[in-house]
């Protein structure tokens, strides 16, 4: 398949765009003309479940004449990060369930989310969060992590990932190398971490365990670690991701950047972020969509043609993307999309009842 793709199609596969609102005309154009590899959905993109299903069908239909099926992703963690429409009940936060110290409960939690997503035509989930809950003052991670117990985070991550894989939903663990080491929200501020030894000796451990147990996709966060990332955020640091993810763990799965248009990155690194991201060890680059984004796709294509971005690097990334899409049976089929909401909600309520308020 790689040999059948043009350079433009290969570059397109490395782009994943987040839809800003309910106007999807621009995204549809990028799918049809630039063959982008994926789209991430947000709750603001639909008013109800039927609206969501119609959007997913529209995205898949736009991609039907392309050679490679489309990734449709979401952030569905449960708790306060809930992107499913209002018809679905919401799971309580994973942090509360982890306190039960019961891996069967974590398995049930991941299972019902997987059923929601796979039944709805969503094939990638940016979950679970495998950061260590290291700071009770962290507004960005509060209730989203499994635990402050490193071993429990690692064990729960494996349980969650393996359960989601059963439903052909690609779990993306995040935020490598560990957001629990800072309380800053990278949507707005760029964290600088000076204690790199804590990262290496503690925060990497859950990622290591997940990789050894078959994790296929990892999101890298916008975290600057002095002495390790060379003043760049980890997300766009080629040397860091190669040394501490690819080489250290012999990891050949997908690497995905966090949104490189977050304010924390956009303000400080905008002139170099695009080239650094596509030259790094990341395979999928995540963007919040803006009008006329075909310009940045064309810019990347030109940089590859001008040898400013290595063609071999593009081929390696696209090979990984194609392999994952094949492994998880990613398809543009629009038949049989839709969940049994009543039964899903019964299952959610049953799981939520494990937690006594």
C-alpha positions in Angstrom: 0.0 0.0 0.0 2.8 2.4 0.8 4.2 2.1 -2.7 0.7 2.9 -4.1 0.6 6.3 -2.3 1.8 9.5 -3.8 4.0 11.9 -1.7 0.9 14.1 -1.2 -1.1 11.1 0.0 1.6 10.1 2.4 1.9 13.5 3.9 -1.9 13.7 4.2 -1.9 10.5 6.3 0.2 12.2 9.0 -2.4 15.0 9.6 -5.2 14.7 12.1 -7.5 17.7 12.4 -9.9 18.6 15.2 -13.3 19.9 14.0 -13.9 23.4 15.5 -17.7 23.6 15.3 -20.6 22.1 13.4 -19.4 23.5 10.1 -17.5 20.6 8.6 -17.1 21.8 5.0 -13.4 22.7 5.4 -12.6 19.3 7.0 -14.6 17.5 4.2 -12.5 19.3 1.6 -9.3 18.3 3.3 -10.4 14.6 3.3 -11.4 14.7 -0.3 -8.5 16.8 -1.7 -5.6 16.2 0.6 -6.5 12.6 1.8 -5.8 13.5 5.5 -5.4 10.5 7.7 -7.8 11.3 10.5 -10.3 13.6 12.3 -10.9 14.1 16.0 -14.4 14.9 17.2 -15.4 17.2 20.1 -18.8 17.5 21.9 -19.4 20.9 20.3 -19.5 19.2 16.8 -23.0 17.7 17.4 -26.2 18.5 19.3 -27.3 14.9 19.8 -26.5 11.3 19.0 -28.2 11.3 15.6 -26.3 14.4 14.7 -23.0 12.7 15.7 -23.8 9.6 13.7 -24.6 11.7 10.6 -21.3 13.6 11.0 -19.4 10.3 11.2 -21.2 9.0 8.2 -20.5 12.2 6.3 -16.8 12.0 7.1 -16.5 8.4 6.1 -18.4 9.0 2.8 -16.0 11.9 2.0 -13.2 9.4 2.3 -14.7 6.5 0.4 -12.8 7.1 -2.8 -9.4 7.5 -1.0 -7.0 4.6 -0.8 -6.7 4.5 3.0 -9.6 4.5 5.5 -10.1 7.4 7.9 -9.3 7.4 11.6 -12.1 9.0 13.6 -10.8 9.8 17.0 -12.2 11.2 20.3 -11.2 12.0 23.8 -13.5 9.8 25.8 -12.0 9.3 29.2 -15.1 9.3 31.3 -15.6 11.7 34.2 -15.0 15.4 33.3 -13.6 14.5 29.9 -16.7 13.3 28.2 -17.3 13.8 24.5 -20.3 11.6 23.9 -23.7 13.2 23.2 -26.2 14.0 25.9 -28.2 10.8 25.4 -25.5 8.8 27.0 -25.0 8.7 30.8 -21.5 9.6 31.9 -19.1 7.4 33.9 -17.7 8.7 37.1 -14.1 9.6 37.0 -11.6 6.7 36.6 -9.7 8.0 39.7 -12.6 7.0 42.0 -12.8 3.5 40.5 -9.1 3.0 40.8 -9.5 3.4 44.6 -11.4 0.2 44.6 -8.2 -1.6 43.6 -10.1 -4.0 41.4 -8.8 -4.7 37.9 -12.2 -6.3 36.9 -13.8 -2.9 37.5 -11.3 -1.1 35.3 -11.9 -3.8 32.7 -15.7 -3.1 32.8 -15.1 0.6 32.7 -13.0 0.3 29.5 -15.4 -2.2 28.0 -18.5 0.1 28.1 -16.5 3.0 26.7 -15.3 0.7 23.9 -18.8 -0.5 23.1 -20.0 3.2 22.9 -17.2 4.1 20.5 -17.0 1.1 18.3 -20.7 1.0 17.9 -20.7 4.6 16.9 -18.0 4.3 14.2 -15.2 5.8 16.3 -11.9 3.8 15.9 -9.4 5.7 18.1 -9.7 7.0 21.6 -7.2 9.3 23.3 -7.3 7.3 26.5 -6.4 6.1 29.0 -4.5 8.8 30.9 -1.4 7.0 32.3 0.1 10.0 34.0 0.8 9.6 37.7 -1.4 11.7 39.9 1.6 13.4 41.5 0.2 16.8 42.4 -3.2 17.4 44.1 -3.0 21.0 42.8 -3.1 19.9 39.2 -6.3 21.3 37.7 -5.6 19.7 34.3 -5.2 16.1 35.6 -7.5 16.1 38.7 -9.7 13.0 38.6 -8.4 12.0 35.1 -5.5 9.8 36.3 -5.8 6.3 37.7 -3.8 6.9 40.9 -0.7 8.3 42.6 0.4 4.7 43.0 2.8 4.0 40.2 2.2 0.2 40.1 -1.6 0.7 40.1 -1.3 3.1 37.2 0.8 0.7 35.2 -1.5 -2.3 35.9 -4.7 -0.4 35.2 -3.3 1.0 32.0 -2.6 -2.5 30.7 -6.1 -3.6 31.7 -7.7 -0.6 30.0 -5.7 -0.8 26.8 -6.2 -4.6 26.3 -9.9 -4.3 26.8 -10.3 -1.5 24.3 -8.2 -3.4 21.7 -10.8 -6.2 21.8 -13.4 -3.9 20.2 -11.0 -2.6 17.5 -10.7 0.8 19.1 -7.2 2.1 19.1 -6.3 3.2 22.6 -3.8 6.1 22.8 -2.1 6.3 26.1 -1.0 9.8 27.2 0.8 12.1 28.0 4.3 10.8 27.5 6.7 11.3 29.3 4.3 12.0 32.2 2.2 15.1 32.8 1.8 14.3 36.5 5.2 15.9 37.1 3.6 19.4 36.7 0.4 21.1 37.7 0.4 23.4 34.6 -2.2 23.1 31.9 -0.5 22.9 28.5 -3.5 24.3 26.8 -2.4 27.6 28.1 1.1 27.4 29.7 4.2 25.4 28.8 5.6 23.4 31.8 9.3 23.4 32.4 10.5 20.4 34.4 13.9 20.5 36.0 13.9 17.2 37.9 14.5 15.0 34.9 15.6 12.1 37.1 12.0 11.9 38.5 10.7 11.6 34.9 13.2 8.8 34.1 12.9 6.9 37.3 9.2 7.2 38.0 6.9 8.8 35.4 8.1 6.7 32.4 7.3 3.4 34.2 3.6 3.1 33.3 4.4 3.8 29.6 7.1 1.1 29.7 4.7 -1.5 31.2 2.0 -0.6 28.6 4.5 -0.9 25.7 5.7 -4.3 26.9 2.0 -5.4 27.0 1.1 -4.4 23.5 0.2 -0.7 23.5 0.1 0.5 19.9 -0.2 4.3 20.2 1.2 7.0 22.5 0.5 10.7 22.7 3.5 12.9 23.6 2.8 16.0 25.6 4.0 19.6 25.4 6.4 19.4 28.3 9.9 20.9 28.3 12.4 18.8 30.4 15.7 20.6 30.9 18.7 18.4 29.9 16.4 16.0 28.0 14.4 17.8 25.4 16.9 20.6 24.6 14.5 23.5 25.3 11.9 22.0 23.0 8.7 20.5 24.2 8.8 16.7 24.2 6.1 16.6 21.5 8.4 18.1 18.8 11.8 17.0 20.1 13.2 14.4 17.7 16.1 13.5 19.9 14.0 13.0 23.0 11.3 10.9 21.5 13.9 8.7 19.7 16.1 8.3 22.7 13.5 7.8 25.5 10.7 6.1 23.6 11.8 4.5 20.3 15.3 3.4 21.4 14.8 2.9 25.1 11.7 0.6 24.7 12.3 -0.5 21.1 8.9 1.0 20.4 7.6 0.8 16.8 4.0 1.8 17.4 2.3 5.1 16.6 3.5 8.3 18.2 1.0 11.2 18.1 1.6 14.8 19.1 -0.7 16.6 21.4 -2.4 19.5 19.5 0.4 21.6 18.2 -1.9 24.6 18.1 -2.4 24.7 21.9 -1.6 28.2 23.1 1.4 27.0 25.1 3.1 25.8 21.9 1.6 28.1 19.3 2.9 31.3 21.0 6.5 30.2 21.7 7.3 27.8 18.9 5.0 28.6 16.0 7.8 29.5 13.5 9.4 26.1 13.9 6.7 23.8 15.3 5.4 22.5 12.0 8.8 21.5 10.6 10.0 20.1 14.0 6.8 18.0 14.4 7.1 16.4 10.9 10.8 15.9 11.3 10.5 14.3 14.7 9.7 10.7 15.6 6.0 11.5 15.7 3.8 9.8 13.1 0.5 11.7 13.4 0.5 15.4 14.0 -2.7 16.8 15.7 -4.1 20.2 14.8 -7.1 22.2 15.7 -8.6 23.0 12.4 -8.4 26.6 11.0 -9.7 28.0 7.7 -7.5 27.5 4.7 -5.4 24.7 6.4 -4.6 23.4 3.0 -1.8 25.9 3.2 0.0 24.1 6.0 -0.4 20.7 4.2 1.1 22.2 1.0 3.9 23.7 3.1 4.8 20.3 4.5 4.7 18.8 1.0 7.1 21.5 -0.2 9.5 21.0 2.7 9.7 17.3 1.8 10.3 18.1 -1.9 13.0 20.6 -0.9 14.6 17.9 1.4 14.0 20.0 4.5 12.0 17.0 5.8 13.4 13.5 5.2 11.3 11.4 2.8 12.4 8.2 4.5 11.0 9.6 7.8 7.7 10.2 6.1 7.7 6.6 4.7 8.4 5.1 8.2 5.6 7.1 9.8 3.1 6.2 7.0 4.1 2.6 7.2 3.2 2.6 10.9 -0.1 4.3 10.2 -1.1 1.8 7.5 -0.1 -1.1 9.8 -2.2 0.1 12.7 -5.2 0.8 10.4 -5.0 -2.7 9.1 -4.5 -4.3 12.5 -7.6 -2.6 13.9 -9.7 -3.2 10.8 -10.3 0.5 10.2 -13.0 1.0 7.6 -15.1 3.6 5.9 -18.2 1.4 6.0 -21.3 3.4 7.1 -23.6 0.4 7.6 -24.6 -0.7 11.1 -23.3 2.4 12.8 -25.3 3.2 16.0 -25.4 2.0 19.6 -28.2 0.5 21.7 -28.2 3.6 24.0 -30.6 2.0 26.6 -28.4 -1.0 27.2 -25.2 1.1 27.2 -26.8 3.4 29.8 -27.8 0.4 32.0 -24.2 -0.8 31.9 -22.9 2.6 32.8 -25.3 3.0 35.7 -24.4 -0.5 37.0 -20.7 0.4 36.9 -21.3 3.8 38.5 -23.1 2.1 41.4 -19.7 0.6 42.5 -19.0 4.1 43.8 -21.0 5.1 46.8 -21.4 8.9 47.0 
